[in-house]
Amino acid sequence: MKKCWCLLAILVLGLLTTPVWAAAGGWKCEIAPYMWGVGIDGDITVKGTKVEVDVGVEDLIDKVDFAGGLLAVVQKGRWVNWLQVDYFEISDDENVGKIEGSKVEVESDTLLLTVATGIQVDGWKKGMTFDILGGLRYTRMDNELTISGNASASGSRKTDIYDGVLVVRPSFQLSKRWRFNPTLSVGAGDSDLTYELQPQFQFHFNDTWIARLGYRRLYYDTEGSSGNKFDAAFHGFILGLGGTF
């Protein structure tokens, strides 16, 4: 819980201080805290025990203890810097995994941090741009698995994952107040493969305040020591409120 309060403090501090240094340096900035209704879909293997896990939208109220994040974009001319950070806790004291005759309990605490930099190029019509960025994704996973019944077992896995990523961020002007901002990324490193699909709609209330509504799917195929493996995706809807300066 202390981690949650620390993250919230960082998000609020960033939102309050960004207009000051942005105006001073002549940069264009967007900073948008958001909530991510995150679930897990795939296979988690801890100490050689593999479980198929499916925590979906209908499970979020009961199983997601905390999920939030921050999106920040800082731009000067055609130079673009992008940051996205998430922290979420998912726990379950019922049966989310699939092993016949056994009860599976899963706890997962995850920190995600992606930073990237690159250039913005114009599209083939007015109001269309493409950000082409290269960067690094850091992932901290703490997965705990407990199986009781016919296949009794337990174990935990803590791991730090570093992946290089290529990020493409198109932006389409739909109307005076609406833009469509999908984000696509793919990479590898400690992971055999990671990719992200993140379509989002951006609504401008005025020249400063914006809302974001979208969906995010972030997939990992990574294997560690002692038979530990994560072949699954985090996914869910995103709702955020922020500002541009």
ABEGO torsion letter per residue (X at the ends): XAAAAAAAAAAAAAAAAAAAAAAAAGBBBBBBBBBBBBBBBEBBBBGGBBBBBBBBAAAAAAABABBBBBBBBBBBEABBBBBBBBBBBBBBABBABBBBGBBBBBBBBBBBBBBBBEBBBBBABBGBBBBBBBBBBBBBBBBBBBBBEABBBBEBBBBBBBBBBBBBBBBBBABAABBBBBBBBBBBEABABBBBBBBBBBBBABAABBBBBBBBBBBBBBBBBGGBBBBBBBBEBBBBBBBBX
